Amino acid sequence: LFDPLLPGVQFQKRTIKRRIDENIWMLEQTLSLGPLKTPFRCVVIPLKESGKLWVHIPLAPIEEFICLVESCASKDDTN
């Protein structure tokens, strides 16, 4: 994701999902700049009226992230 802009920057492709409240999730990925590691977070909230998901500050659009976002719409999600 960052290679064209910042050569040498490594982006860990692992996404962590945490439930913050009943219908609020936080997803996190880490950006590594040499010894410095910076977490990037986004918030996912299902909208009551439409059932669509509101994603605030999306992360790198890797398959794992997209699957975790989509899982936030599930009513039986326990994460």
Secondary structure, DSSP 8 states (H G I E B T S, - for coil): --TTTSTT-EE----EEEEEETTEEEEEEEEEETTEEEEEEEEEEE-TTT--EEEES-----HHHHHHHHHTT-TT---
